[in-house]
Amino acid sequence: MFSAVLIIPSALLTEANAVGASMGWGPESYTIPLSDDGEAVTHWGLRADVDEQFVRWITGVDPLPNPAAQPVVDALIADFSASEWGEVHLLRVLAENELAKL
């Protein structure tokens, strides 16, 4: 298993939530409001446990099972870790991408 931090621009939230729903994460997967300016929500994030196959799809090693998800995958900030989990992982990825939780 891997810890996944996935971040999507606000403009693709609906499409990203549809992909998350297809993964069994529920209809609203991206529930962490994020900002690159500290004021407006510019991105949405999620932190989930995923398997190796998911990592292979998102990193482009294997083709996506649903090619319609490609625009969402292309727009993702995605980070996978086998050693960091939960909030620690999320906060590191946010810092690296100059984003903050609102």
MOVEN-V668782 format. One record per pair of residues at least 12 apart in sequence whose ideal C-beta (glycine too) atoms are under 10 Angstrom apart, sorted by the first residue. I is the first residue (numbers start at 1). J is the second residue. Records with the same first field share a line. If there is no record, write none. Layout:
I = J + J
This chain:
1 = 49 + 50 + 51 + 52 + 54 + 82 + 85
2 = 48 + 49 + 50 + 51 + 52 + 54 + 55 + 79 + 80 + 81 + 82 + 83 + 84 + 85 + 89
3 = 47 + 48 + 49 + 50 + 79 + 80 + 81 + 82 + 83 + 84 + 85 + 86 + 88 + 89 + 90 + 93
4 = 46 + 47 + 48 + 49 + 50 + 51 + 54 + 55 + 58 + 76 + 78 + 79 + 80 + 81 + 89 + 93
5 = 32 + 45 + 46 + 47 + 48 + 76 + 77 + 78 + 79 + 80 + 81 + 84 + 86 + 89 + 90 + 91 + 92 + 93 + 94 + 96 + 97
6 = 19 + 20 + 29 + 30 + 32 + 44 + 45 + 46 + 47 + 48 + 50 + 54 + 58 + 72 + 73 + 76 + 77 + 78 + 79 + 80 + 93
7 = 30 + 32 + 34 + 42 + 43 + 44 + 45 + 46 + 47 + 75 + 76 + 77 + 78 + 79 + 90 + 93 + 94 + 97 + 99
8 = 20 + 29 + 30 + 34 + 43 + 44 + 45 + 46 + 72 + 73 + 75 + 76 + 77 + 78
9 = 34 + 36 + 42 + 43 + 44 + 72 + 75 + 76 + 77
10 = 30 + 33 + 34 + 35 + 40 + 41 + 42 + 43 + 44
11 = 42 + 43 + 75
12 = 30 + 43 + 44 + 71 + 72 + 74 + 75 + 76
13 = 28 + 29 + 30 + 41 + 43 + 44 + 72
14 = 30 + 72
15 = 68 + 69 + 71 + 72 + 75
16 = 29 + 30 + 44 + 46 + 69 + 71 + 72 + 73 + 75 + 76
17 = 29 + 30 + 31 + 44 + 46 + 72
18 = 66 + 68 + 69 + 72
19 = 64 + 66 + 68 + 69 + 71 + 72 + 73 + 76
20 = 46 + 48 + 72
22 = 65 + 66 + 68 + 69
23 = 48 + 50 + 54 + 69
25 = 46 + 48 + 50
28 = 44 + 46
29 = 44 + 45 + 46 + 48
30 = 43 + 44 + 45 + 46
31 = 44 + 45 + 46 + 47
32 = 44 + 45 + 46 + 47 + 90 + 94 + 99 + 101 + 102
33 = 45 + 100 + 101 + 102
34 = 77 + 90 + 94 + 97 + 99 + 100 + 101 + 102
35 = 98 + 99 + 100 + 101 + 102
36 = 97 + 98 + 99 + 100
37 = 98 + 99 + 100
38 = 99 + 100 + 102
39 = 100 + 102
40 = 102
41 = 102
42 = 99 + 102
43 = 75 + 77 + 94 + 97 + 99 + 100 + 102
45 = 77 + 90 + 93 + 94 + 97 + 99 + 101
46 = 90
47 = 79 + 85 + 86 + 87 + 89 + 90 + 91 + 93
49 = 85 + 86
50 = 78 + 80
52 = 80 + 82
53 = 65
54 = 78 + 80
55 = 78 + 80 + 82
57 = 69 + 73
58 = 72 + 73 + 76 + 78 + 80
59 = 73 + 78 + 80
60 = 73 + 74
77 = 93 + 94 + 96 + 97 + 99
78 = 93
79 = 92 + 93 + 94 + 96 + 97
80 = 93
81 = 93
87 = 101
